[in-house]
Amino acid sequence: MLGFLSVISNLISGGVHHQNFASFAQGWSAILDDHVGNYPQHQHNSLPPFVDILPPGPFYDIERSANVTALVGRPAKLNCRVNKIGNRTVSWLRHRDTHLLTVGRYTYTSDQRYRAVHTPGSEDWALTVDFAQVRDSGMYECQVSTTPPMRHYIWLKVVEPMTTILGGPDVYINRGSNINLTCVVDYTPESPTFVIWKHNDEVITYDSDRGGVSVITEKGPRTTTNLLVRGAAAKDSGPYTCNPSSAPVAEVVVHILNGEHPAAMQQGGISQYEVTVLLLASGLVFILATN
């Protein structure tokens, strides 16, 4: 190793001439042979240990720079972790219009909802969007000022609260069976304070004379509420709505059947009976046209 350093010293002090370069190459070859020759067999493909002194360039920590789903009206934080950044600068750009949003810790947009967030000494360079809206959804670029620039893309999805009654918009129940409706509430800033079920626009009360009505609600990031009406009768038909305190209303229409086939079931606005008639008529026209 001392021999190699001596060659480097001579090159620096005397300039890089042909003979010095030949000496440099011979010295480098001898040092590699010396190091690799002294390594165990399983390390022959490894680089010599002094190569570790070479500073690596910046690179992204992909796991800490992932896509983001945010709720409408809440802050959205896009994180970009860059290791070994050195004296480079991180910029954020909105990809749909290539608008420069931030450079370092400074903001370059008139939209004051956008902020650059970075703690000195940290490897995280975040872009925060306050009061996120659906229109903010899309691709964002975390760029490092290398030559050429390094780029990492992060997708932001801003979602609104959503309410769904499973099995809708029409539910068919045989008379005497149980009506079992499940309402799912997603993407709310917090769990709904309450969820009200209505039938024919009237609040369903669980201690009414009808009886046989119960509700089970599980709250969390996804709130689920289950309405059970035992022994369905004709008067139980009609629209049912699920009304969360912090999300839109969802509706299904319940049809009570007397054992008959649900002929009223629609497929794109056409009943199954009408579909059958149309198919038979089309087949007849085809036969007549080919004869």
Backbone bond lengths (Angstrom), bond angles and torsions (degrees), N, CA, C in turn:
res aa  C-N    CA-C-N  psi(-1)  N-CA   C-N-CA  omega(-1)  CA-C   N-CA-C  phi
1 M - - - 1.462 - - 1.522 110.76 -
2 L 1.374 117.97 -39.74 1.461 121.83 177.81 1.516 110.77 -61.19
3 G 1.367 116.06 -37.81 1.457 119.65 178.23 1.518 111.57 -62.50
4 F 1.329 116.16 -39.27 1.460 120.39 179.41 1.519 111.61 -65.89
5 L 1.349 116.50 -43.17 1.459 120.76 178.41 1.516 110.84 -63.39
6 S 1.355 116.68 -35.26 1.467 120.27 178.23 1.522 110.60 -63.64
7 V 1.337 116.36 -41.62 1.465 120.28 178.65 1.523 110.32 -62.92
8 I 1.340 116.64 -44.06 1.468 120.96 178.62 1.518 110.29 -59.32
9 S 1.354 115.94 -44.03 1.468 120.79 -179.87 1.518 110.92 -60.37
10 N 1.327 116.98 -43.44 1.464 120.65 179.87 1.527 111.00 -63.43
11 L 1.343 115.97 -39.69 1.458 119.46 179.98 1.518 111.21 -63.78
12 I 1.352 115.52 -42.45 1.463 119.77 -177.69 1.516 111.24 -67.68
13 S 1.361 116.12 -42.79 1.469 119.87 -175.35 1.527 112.48 -75.76
14 G 1.321 117.72 -31.04 1.463 119.58 -173.63 1.502 114.74 -109.56
15 G 1.338 118.20 1.13 1.467 119.23 -176.66 1.507 109.62 84.53
16 V 1.307 117.19 161.32 1.464 122.20 -176.91 1.518 108.36 -94.87
17 H 1.364 116.99 97.51 1.449 122.64 175.28 1.511 109.07 -104.41
18 H 1.308 114.57 172.45 1.464 119.40 -175.04 1.521 111.60 -60.34
19 Q 1.340 117.11 -46.57 1.467 119.63 -176.53 1.528 110.05 -67.86
20 N 1.344 115.88 -42.07 1.463 117.91 178.73 1.527 110.93 -62.56
21 F 1.329 115.75 -38.91 1.464 118.17 179.59 1.526 110.86 -64.50
22 A 1.356 116.87 -36.95 1.469 119.81 177.23 1.520 109.83 -63.36
23 S 1.351 116.15 -42.99 1.468 119.49 177.69 1.524 110.47 -62.24
24 F 1.347 115.41 -40.36 1.464 119.73 179.22 1.530 110.92 -60.54
25 A 1.329 115.72 -45.16 1.464 120.03 -178.81 1.522 110.97 -63.86
26 Q 1.350 116.40 -41.13 1.465 119.48 179.66 1.526 110.10 -65.91
27 G 1.337 116.16 -42.61 1.467 119.11 179.52 1.513 111.86 -62.69
28 W 1.343 115.94 -43.81 1.475 120.34 178.29 1.521 111.53 -60.65
29 S 1.344 116.53 -43.15 1.461 120.92 179.94 1.516 110.79 -63.08
30 A 1.349 116.52 -42.76 1.468 119.85 -179.04 1.519 111.06 -64.22
31 I 1.346 116.48 -39.78 1.465 119.59 -178.66 1.522 110.63 -67.70
32 L 1.335 116.45 -41.81 1.461 119.04 177.27 1.518 111.12 -60.95
33 D 1.358 115.88 -43.90 1.462 119.53 179.10 1.513 110.35 -61.27
34 D 1.340 115.79 -40.78 1.460 119.78 -177.91 1.520 110.75 -64.48
35 H 1.363 116.34 -45.20 1.463 119.52 -177.37 1.514 111.71 -70.84
36 V 1.330 115.48 -48.82 1.464 118.38 -177.70 1.517 110.84 -65.76
37 G 1.341 116.86 -36.28 1.459 120.20 -179.95 1.510 112.74 -65.30
38 N 1.335 117.06 -28.29 1.456 120.58 -179.48 1.520 112.90 -90.57
39 Y 1.331 117.93 -4.25 1.454 120.46 179.18 1.525 110.13 -78.79
40 P 1.342 117.49 150.42 1.464 119.74 169.94 1.520 109.68 -61.13
41 Q 1.339 115.23 161.08 1.456 121.19 -173.76 1.525 112.20 -57.44
42 H 1.362 117.42 -38.92 1.453 119.61 -174.86 1.516 112.48 -75.48
43 Q 1.345 119.70 -5.03 1.450 121.87 -179.96 1.526 112.55 -107.22
44 H 1.316 117.72 7.44 1.459 119.61 -175.28 1.522 112.78 -62.08
45 N 1.343 117.13 -24.07 1.451 119.56 -179.96 1.523 112.37 -90.70
46 S 1.347 117.91 2.95 1.453 121.47 -179.35 1.513 110.29 -88.00
47 L 1.345 115.68 156.54 1.448 120.38 175.65 1.522 109.73 -79.28
48 P 1.325 118.21 152.80 1.458 120.74 176.36 1.519 110.28 -59.22
49 P 1.346 117.78 151.37 1.465 120.44 -174.03 1.511 113.61 -63.27
50 F 1.354 119.30 -28.04 1.461 119.26 -177.00 1.526 112.41 -72.28
51 V 1.365 116.88 -10.72 1.456 119.47 176.53 1.529 110.41 -67.29
52 D 1.356 117.31 -23.60 1.453 121.07 -179.44 1.523 112.56 -62.74
53 I 1.341 117.90 -18.09 1.456 119.51 -179.05 1.522 111.32 -74.16
54 L 1.335 117.67 -13.92 1.457 120.35 178.34 1.527 109.15 -72.38
55 P 1.340 119.46 124.90 1.469 121.27 -176.31 1.523 111.16 -71.07
56 P 1.358 118.40 125.26 1.466 120.49 177.51 1.521 110.49 -73.06
57 G 1.329 115.67 154.13 1.455 119.94 178.22 1.521 111.21 -77.61
58 P 1.331 118.69 174.06 1.468 120.98 179.38 1.525 111.38 -68.11
59 F 1.330 115.94 151.93 1.459 120.83 175.51 1.521 108.67 -150.97
60 Y 1.342 115.43 153.64 1.457 121.91 -178.06 1.525 110.76 -84.15
61 D 1.334 115.62 141.96 1.460 121.46 168.33 1.530 105.94 -93.03
62 I 1.327 115.69 96.10 1.463 120.84 -171.12 1.529 111.75 -62.09
63 E 1.339 117.27 -38.27 1.456 120.04 -177.97 1.522 111.72 -63.77
64 R 1.333 116.71 -28.29 1.470 121.44 179.75 1.528 111.59 -98.25
65 S 1.315 116.18 12.42 1.469 121.33 -179.22 1.523 108.74 -135.26
66 A 1.334 115.92 54.29 1.465 121.59 -169.67 1.533 111.72 -95.40
67 N 1.345 114.75 170.34 1.460 121.06 175.89 1.526 110.34 -64.14
68 V 1.337 115.59 158.14 1.467 120.81 -172.14 1.524 109.72 -130.87
69 T 1.339 115.76 136.14 1.463 122.14 169.02 1.520 107.69 -113.85
70 A 1.327 116.52 126.30 1.459 121.42 -176.53 1.523 109.96 -127.10
71 L 1.331 115.65 158.49 1.455 121.71 179.76 1.523 110.32 -93.23
72 V 1.312 115.95 145.11 1.462 120.89 177.04 1.528 109.72 -56.95
73 G 1.332 115.55 133.48 1.456 120.48 177.36 1.506 115.06 85.98
74 R 1.319 117.40 -7.90 1.456 121.98 179.32 1.529 109.89 -107.10
75 P 1.344 118.02 159.28 1.471 119.57 177.10 1.529 111.20 -66.23
76 A 1.317 115.56 140.28 1.470 121.92 173.04 1.523 107.48 -111.33
77 K 1.322 116.65 127.43 1.469 120.88 -177.85 1.519 109.65 -118.03
78 L 1.334 115.60 116.07 1.465 122.26 176.80 1.522 107.32 -101.29
79 N 1.314 116.36 119.60 1.462 119.75 -177.30 1.524 110.99 -104.43
80 C 1.326 115.40 139.58 1.463 122.06 176.28 1.525 107.33 -130.20
81 R 1.322 116.54 112.85 1.465 120.59 179.88 1.528 108.77 -101.15
82 V 1.334 115.22 122.66 1.462 122.09 -178.95 1.521 108.36 -120.17
83 N 1.319 116.37 116.65 1.462 121.55 177.87 1.527 110.31 -88.66
84 K 1.339 115.45 147.85 1.477 122.05 176.32 1.529 110.99 55.99
85 I 1.316 116.80 46.38 1.465 119.53 -175.43 1.522 112.81 -75.26
86 G 1.345 117.41 -24.43 1.460 119.60 -179.93 1.518 110.93 62.76
87 N 1.337 116.42 -132.89 1.466 120.47 -178.78 1.526 112.36 -98.62
88 R 1.335 116.24 17.45 1.462 118.69 178.62 1.532 110.89 -76.72
89 T 1.319 114.43 167.70 1.460 121.58 -178.21 1.523 109.84 -117.93
90 V 1.337 115.79 144.14 1.462 121.65 176.90 1.530 109.11 -104.20
91 S 1.318 115.60 131.47 1.466 121.78 176.90 1.525 109.28 -122.48
92 W 1.330 115.22 150.31 1.462 121.30 174.80 1.527 109.28 -114.67
93 L 1.341 115.92 133.95 1.462 121.76 177.71 1.520 109.52 -127.82
94 R 1.334 116.01 144.03 1.464 121.18 172.36 1.517 107.18 -88.25
95 H 1.325 116.76 123.27 1.458 120.05 -166.06 1.518 113.34 -75.27
96 R 1.342 118.12 -30.62 1.469 119.10 -173.93 1.522 112.38 -64.37
97 D 1.341 117.28 -29.69 1.460 119.85 179.55 1.524 112.08 -128.99
98 T 1.353 116.04 13.66 1.477 123.33 -179.17 1.528 111.58 49.37
99 H 1.326 116.19 36.10 1.465 120.89 -178.94 1.528 109.59 -82.10
100 L 1.330 116.12 127.08 1.461 121.39 176.76 1.524 108.54 -74.69
101 L 1.328 116.15 122.19 1.460 120.81 -176.67 1.520 112.31 -100.11
102 T 1.337 116.61 -49.47 1.462 120.55 -178.32 1.520 110.26 -142.14
103 V 1.332 115.01 152.68 1.462 122.74 170.86 1.521 106.48 -133.92
104 G 1.332 115.95 119.64 1.458 118.41 -174.34 1.518 109.70 61.31
105 R 1.330 116.40 -123.91 1.462 120.77 179.31 1.523 111.88 -103.46
106 Y 1.326 116.85 12.62 1.460 121.19 -176.66 1.527 110.61 -107.91
107 T 1.329 115.43 144.44 1.459 122.07 -178.46 1.523 110.18 -101.18
108 Y 1.340 116.06 136.78 1.462 121.82 -177.20 1.521 111.04 -124.66
109 T 1.326 116.73 44.51 1.456 121.19 176.33 1.518 108.54 -144.05
110 S 1.323 115.92 149.06 1.465 120.27 179.32 1.523 112.02 -77.23
111 D 1.333 117.00 -13.61 1.463 121.34 177.27 1.526 108.13 -77.38
112 Q 1.322 116.10 104.31 1.458 121.13 -173.32 1.523 113.54 -72.82
113 R 1.329 117.39 -1.78 1.466 119.53 176.56 1.523 111.67 -74.08
114 Y 1.340 117.03 -19.33 1.464 121.51 -178.29 1.526 109.90 -90.22
115 R 1.340 115.96 131.63 1.463 121.31 179.15 1.525 109.99 -140.42
116 A 1.335 115.30 141.38 1.465 120.64 171.65 1.523 107.91 -90.20
117 V 1.328 116.10 133.46 1.465 121.12 -178.92 1.522 108.89 -125.94
118 H 1.330 115.66 120.87 1.467 120.79 178.51 1.519 109.25 -152.26
119 T 1.324 115.95 131.68 1.459 122.07 174.80 1.518 108.66 -96.76
120 P 1.342 118.35 125.43 1.472 120.08 -179.77 1.526 111.57 -52.25
121 G 1.323 115.36 133.55 1.459 120.94 -177.86 1.512 113.77 90.20
122 S 1.336 116.48 -12.70 1.462 120.79 179.55 1.520 109.88 -86.73
123 E 1.337 116.09 156.89 1.464 121.46 176.48 1.521 111.66 -97.00
124 D 1.344 116.63 2.52 1.460 121.87 -178.43 1.525 110.60 -96.50
125 W 1.324 114.87 129.21 1.463 122.98 176.26 1.524 106.38 -123.51
126 A 1.330 116.51 105.19 1.463 120.95 -171.96 1.523 111.48 -106.95
127 L 1.326 113.89 150.75 1.459 122.28 170.93 1.522 107.00 -114.96
128 T 1.334 116.57 121.56 1.456 121.34 179.41 1.521 109.76 -108.46
129 V 1.331 115.65 132.84 1.466 122.08 176.25 1.524 106.99 -114.50
130 D 1.327 116.85 106.66 1.464 120.51 179.56 1.523 110.24 -75.92
131 F 1.337 115.63 148.62 1.469 121.80 178.63 1.537 110.78 49.59
132 A 1.315 116.18 54.76 1.472 121.85 -175.50 1.526 111.13 -57.79
133 Q 1.331 115.27 141.29 1.459 122.67 178.00 1.527 109.16 -121.81
134 V 1.333 115.82 161.91 1.465 120.30 -179.04 1.527 110.36 -57.77
135 R 1.326 117.08 -34.93 1.469 120.37 -178.94 1.529 112.66 -65.56
136 D 1.332 117.37 -16.14 1.470 120.88 178.33 1.528 111.87 -78.74
137 S 1.314 117.34 -8.99 1.465 120.45 -179.96 1.524 110.26 -62.70
138 G 1.333 115.55 147.70 1.460 119.85 177.64 1.512 111.95 141.93
139 M 1.329 115.34 -168.66 1.458 122.63 -175.78 1.527 110.58 -91.75
140 Y 1.342 114.12 135.65 1.460 121.06 175.09 1.523 108.78 -123.49
141 E 1.325 115.43 147.67 1.463 120.94 -175.01 1.521 110.77 -115.30
142 C 1.338 115.51 126.08 1.462 122.57 172.74 1.527 106.26 -99.62
143 Q 1.328 116.29 113.84 1.459 121.11 -172.47 1.527 110.61 -116.44
144 V 1.338 115.94 135.34 1.465 122.35 177.56 1.525 107.93 -108.72
145 S 1.338 116.15 137.73 1.472 121.63 -171.84 1.522 113.00 -80.75
146 T 1.325 115.86 53.89 1.462 120.51 170.73 1.527 108.18 -87.08
147 T 1.331 116.90 179.72 1.467 121.43 176.86 1.526 109.35 -123.30
148 P 1.339 119.12 108.57 1.464 126.34 -3.97 1.529 111.09 -72.77
149 P 1.341 118.85 167.67 1.464 120.83 -177.90 1.529 112.03 -61.28
150 M 1.345 115.43 142.27 1.461 121.14 172.10 1.524 108.32 -86.30
151 R 1.339 116.26 144.04 1.460 120.36 -177.53 1.523 110.45 -133.64
152 H 1.324 115.37 136.72 1.463 121.27 172.21 1.524 107.37 -134.23
153 Y 1.344 116.82 132.83 1.456 121.35 -174.18 1.524 110.33 -106.91
154 I 1.333 114.67 136.05 1.462 122.00 179.65 1.527 108.28 -126.75
155 W 1.329 115.43 131.94 1.462 120.85 -178.38 1.526 109.42 -96.74
156 L 1.339 115.53 127.26 1.466 121.95 175.54 1.527 109.17 -105.18
157 K 1.331 115.61 128.18 1.462 121.39 176.11 1.526 108.00 -120.93
158 V 1.331 115.99 117.16 1.463 121.22 178.95 1.528 107.69 -103.57
159 V 1.322 116.33 123.22 1.463 120.98 -172.88 1.525 110.51 -117.26
160 E 1.335 114.70 150.03 1.459 122.06 176.84 1.528 109.46 -99.13
161 P 1.342 117.29 156.16 1.467 119.69 174.72 1.528 110.55 -55.90
162 M 1.316 116.26 142.69 1.466 121.06 -175.13 1.523 109.33 -139.16
163 T 1.325 115.84 136.34 1.464 121.99 178.94 1.525 108.88 -122.15
164 T 1.327 115.98 132.25 1.465 121.14 -178.03 1.521 109.67 -136.99
165 I 1.331 116.65 133.28 1.466 121.20 169.73 1.518 106.85 -101.57
166 L 1.316 116.20 118.55 1.459 121.31 -175.16 1.529 110.76 -63.66
167 G 1.343 114.75 141.21 1.463 120.09 176.57 1.508 114.40 87.33
168 G 1.341 118.10 -3.48 1.454 121.16 -177.43 1.523 112.24 -75.80
169 P 1.334 119.14 178.26 1.477 125.06 4.47 1.526 114.82 -83.42
170 D 1.339 118.39 -9.62 1.466 121.29 178.60 1.517 109.51 -122.74
171 V 1.342 114.92 137.48 1.464 121.23 179.16 1.527 107.66 -126.72
172 Y 1.338 116.71 131.79 1.463 122.40 -177.21 1.522 109.38 -112.41
173 I 1.333 115.49 124.77 1.460 122.25 -176.21 1.529 108.94 -127.79
174 N 1.321 116.47 134.23 1.462 120.02 174.78 1.527 109.77 -74.07
175 R 1.308 115.25 144.07 1.465 120.99 178.93 1.526 109.43 -57.77
176 G 1.325 115.31 133.69 1.462 121.15 -179.41 1.514 113.78 91.95
177 S 1.343 117.35 -16.66 1.471 120.47 176.72 1.531 109.68 -81.46
178 N 1.306 115.40 174.54 1.461 120.26 179.86 1.525 110.87 -91.97
179 I 1.309 115.94 140.32 1.470 121.74 170.95 1.525 107.27 -89.58
180 N 1.311 115.90 120.48 1.473 120.81 -177.45 1.530 108.18 -127.24
181 L 1.319 116.63 102.90 1.463 122.09 -177.35 1.527 109.77 -111.74
182 T 1.331 115.54 133.92 1.468 121.54 179.21 1.521 109.46 -117.56
183 C 1.324 115.63 124.46 1.463 122.53 179.54 1.528 108.74 -110.72
184 V 1.344 115.90 129.60 1.468 121.79 -178.57 1.526 108.84 -116.84
185 V 1.335 115.92 129.31 1.467 122.01 -179.86 1.526 108.29 -115.73
186 D 1.336 116.56 119.81 1.469 122.28 -177.73 1.524 110.91 -118.92
187 Y 1.347 113.90 159.10 1.470 122.86 169.16 1.530 113.42 60.37
188 T 1.314 117.74 40.99 1.460 120.53 173.93 1.529 109.01 -100.16
189 P 1.356 117.42 145.31 1.470 119.61 179.10 1.523 112.55 -56.52
190 E 1.313 116.25 -35.39 1.459 121.52 172.93 1.524 107.54 -145.89
191 S 1.320 116.20 166.42 1.463 119.38 -179.45 1.525 109.82 -60.49
192 P 1.332 117.88 142.23 1.466 119.83 178.10 1.527 110.93 -56.78
193 T 1.325 115.43 139.53 1.468 119.54 176.91 1.520 110.26 -63.23
194 F 1.320 115.70 -37.15 1.464 120.60 178.36 1.525 109.13 -152.19
195 V 1.332 115.72 159.90 1.468 123.01 173.10 1.523 107.00 -131.93
196 I 1.327 116.92 122.86 1.462 122.06 -177.68 1.525 109.30 -109.55
197 W 1.331 115.37 132.10 1.466 120.95 173.10 1.529 108.79 -97.21
198 K 1.342 115.52 139.11 1.458 120.77 176.69 1.525 109.97 -128.16
199 H 1.345 114.96 148.21 1.464 121.74 174.54 1.519 107.30 -127.55
200 N 1.330 116.46 125.38 1.471 120.96 -175.20 1.526 110.80 52.92
201 D 1.332 115.26 39.19 1.470 123.60 176.72 1.530 113.39 67.63
202 E 1.315 117.06 16.39 1.463 120.85 175.71 1.526 109.04 -116.39
203 V 1.338 115.47 138.53 1.461 120.59 -178.62 1.526 109.57 -62.89
204 I 1.329 115.48 131.51 1.463 120.96 178.02 1.523 108.40 -79.37
205 T 1.311 116.35 121.88 1.469 120.92 177.23 1.519 108.57 -103.86
206 Y 1.308 114.81 139.52 1.463 119.79 -171.92 1.524 112.53 -88.17
207 D 1.348 116.04 -6.72 1.466 119.74 178.40 1.527 111.10 -114.73
208 S 1.357 116.10 25.90 1.465 120.12 -179.13 1.526 110.11 -75.82
209 D 1.351 115.23 171.38 1.463 120.34 179.56 1.521 111.52 -64.30
210 R 1.319 117.10 -25.16 1.462 119.36 -178.81 1.513 110.77 -61.61
211 G 1.315 117.44 -44.78 1.459 121.58 179.35 1.520 111.97 70.57
212 G 1.317 116.59 175.05 1.458 121.82 176.82 1.510 114.44 71.42
213 V 1.331 117.62 19.15 1.466 121.45 -178.93 1.528 109.09 -113.36
214 S 1.324 115.99 131.32 1.471 120.35 177.95 1.525 109.56 -144.71
215 V 1.333 115.21 154.78 1.465 121.90 179.75 1.520 108.69 -135.56
216 I 1.331 115.65 134.28 1.467 121.93 174.83 1.526 107.58 -122.48
217 T 1.337 116.87 125.92 1.466 121.78 -177.88 1.521 110.21 -123.02
218 E 1.325 116.05 131.46 1.465 122.50 175.10 1.522 108.26 -118.38
219 K 1.344 115.93 119.78 1.462 121.09 -177.13 1.519 111.19 -99.64
220 G 1.321 115.19 151.64 1.463 121.93 179.76 1.509 108.71 169.21
221 P 1.358 117.53 -161.48 1.469 119.52 174.17 1.526 111.24 -54.60
222 R 1.340 115.61 -33.36 1.470 122.06 171.50 1.522 106.79 -120.93
223 T 1.332 115.72 121.02 1.464 120.60 -179.83 1.525 109.19 -96.83
224 T 1.328 115.75 131.03 1.463 121.77 179.72 1.519 109.02 -123.64
225 T 1.326 116.25 130.55 1.461 120.59 176.13 1.526 108.94 -129.12
226 N 1.322 115.57 135.32 1.461 121.94 -174.75 1.522 109.85 -118.13
227 L 1.334 115.85 123.60 1.469 121.94 177.35 1.521 108.88 -103.09
228 L 1.329 116.76 126.45 1.465 122.19 179.08 1.525 108.89 -120.87
229 V 1.339 115.87 122.28 1.463 122.53 176.38 1.521 106.92 -120.12
230 R 1.323 116.51 113.49 1.468 120.95 -175.53 1.529 110.51 -85.26
231 G 1.360 114.08 146.47 1.462 120.63 174.84 1.509 113.36 60.71
232 A 1.334 116.68 64.36 1.461 121.28 -175.47 1.524 111.43 -60.63
233 A 1.338 115.85 136.13 1.459 123.19 176.13 1.524 108.53 -124.53
234 A 1.342 115.77 172.07 1.463 120.26 -177.15 1.526 111.57 -57.17
235 K 1.331 117.12 -36.52 1.467 120.37 -178.21 1.530 112.53 -67.84
236 D 1.342 117.19 -13.07 1.469 120.55 179.72 1.524 112.46 -86.98
237 S 1.328 117.41 -2.34 1.464 119.62 178.48 1.526 109.73 -75.78
238 G 1.334 115.26 165.83 1.457 119.85 178.68 1.517 112.23 117.90
239 P 1.339 117.31 -174.99 1.462 121.04 -177.11 1.529 112.84 -77.14
240 Y 1.325 114.46 137.41 1.472 122.14 172.90 1.529 107.26 -118.72
241 T 1.319 116.51 136.10 1.464 120.42 178.55 1.521 110.51 -123.45
242 C 1.332 113.98 144.99 1.468 122.93 174.83 1.530 106.12 -107.36
243 N 1.345 117.01 122.00 1.460 122.02 -171.73 1.528 110.87 -121.67
244 P 1.343 118.43 88.70 1.469 120.11 176.79 1.534 110.26 -76.37
245 S 1.324 116.32 154.23 1.462 120.53 -178.64 1.519 112.63 -70.54
246 S 1.341 118.62 -24.98 1.469 120.95 -173.35 1.523 112.80 -129.12
247 A 1.345 116.48 29.20 1.467 120.34 -179.60 1.527 108.91 -154.29
248 P 1.346 117.44 164.39 1.469 119.91 -179.45 1.527 112.34 -64.48
249 V 1.326 115.13 163.88 1.464 122.30 178.14 1.524 109.48 -83.85
250 A 1.337 116.44 142.45 1.470 122.02 174.61 1.525 108.44 -119.74
251 E 1.347 115.87 149.66 1.470 120.11 -175.56 1.518 111.44 -137.93
252 V 1.337 115.62 144.01 1.462 122.66 167.61 1.525 107.86 -132.57
253 V 1.328 115.73 158.97 1.464 121.22 175.77 1.523 107.85 -112.28
254 V 1.326 115.94 124.53 1.463 121.98 -179.06 1.530 108.93 -97.47
255 H 1.338 115.39 129.25 1.467 122.22 177.77 1.525 107.74 -111.92
256 I 1.335 116.68 125.30 1.464 121.79 178.56 1.527 108.32 -97.42
257 L 1.330 116.50 122.73 1.462 122.33 -176.20 1.520 110.22 -104.38
258 N 1.335 115.29 148.90 1.461 121.12 176.93 1.517 110.68 -99.86
259 G 1.314 117.47 41.47 1.452 122.00 179.15 1.505 113.47 88.55
260 E 1.356 117.29 -8.48 1.454 119.25 -179.53 1.521 110.53 -81.37
261 H 1.358 114.71 165.80 1.463 120.05 177.02 1.524 108.94 -71.00
262 P 1.325 118.59 137.06 1.474 120.42 -178.48 1.527 111.82 -71.19
263 A 1.360 116.42 77.00 1.465 120.86 -177.29 1.521 111.99 -65.71
264 A 1.333 114.82 -19.56 1.468 117.90 -178.92 1.517 112.27 -80.22
265 M 1.326 116.82 -5.04 1.461 119.08 179.97 1.523 109.40 -60.21
266 Q 1.324 115.76 131.24 1.457 121.12 -174.75 1.519 111.07 -104.41
267 Q 1.323 114.23 145.47 1.455 121.58 172.39 1.513 106.87 -129.20
268 G 1.346 115.94 98.51 1.455 120.41 -178.33 1.518 112.38 63.04
269 G 1.358 117.17 32.33 1.454 121.12 176.79 1.519 112.86 88.92
270 I 1.327 120.92 0.99 1.461 124.32 -179.50 1.521 108.36 -123.45
271 S 1.337 117.44 131.39 1.454 120.52 -179.11 1.524 110.52 -72.34
272 Q 1.339 115.33 161.73 1.459 120.15 178.96 1.532 110.70 -60.72
273 Y 1.325 117.32 -35.95 1.464 120.66 178.81 1.524 110.21 -63.34
274 E 1.348 115.54 -44.20 1.461 119.24 -179.83 1.523 111.27 -65.03
275 V 1.340 116.96 -37.10 1.460 120.51 177.83 1.520 110.42 -61.19
276 T 1.354 117.04 -42.96 1.465 121.39 -179.94 1.528 110.96 -62.80
277 V 1.333 116.64 -44.34 1.467 120.98 179.56 1.521 110.72 -62.06
278 L 1.332 117.06 -43.13 1.457 120.60 -179.83 1.522 111.53 -63.39
279 L 1.338 116.98 -40.35 1.457 120.30 179.22 1.525 111.30 -64.72
280 L 1.337 116.86 -42.90 1.462 120.40 178.74 1.524 110.69 -63.86
281 A 1.332 116.79 -41.85 1.465 120.41 -179.94 1.520 110.99 -65.05
282 S 1.340 116.48 -40.30 1.464 120.12 179.26 1.515 110.76 -64.15
283 G 1.350 116.30 -40.50 1.458 120.00 178.72 1.515 112.04 -64.15
284 L 1.342 116.40 -39.65 1.461 120.79 179.15 1.526 110.88 -65.19
285 V 1.338 116.98 -42.30 1.466 120.59 178.72 1.518 110.39 -62.13
286 F 1.348 117.24 -40.52 1.463 121.06 -179.58 1.526 110.93 -63.82
287 I 1.350 116.76 -41.88 1.471 120.90 -179.96 1.520 110.38 -63.94
288 L 1.339 116.69 -44.79 1.463 120.43 -179.13 1.524 111.37 -65.44
289 A 1.333 116.55 -35.44 1.465 120.06 -177.72 1.513 111.93 -71.37
290 T 1.334 118.14 -27.50 1.466 121.20 -177.42 1.517 112.05 -89.40
291 N 1.323 118.30 -7.79 1.469 121.45 179.40 1.528 110.76 -96.27
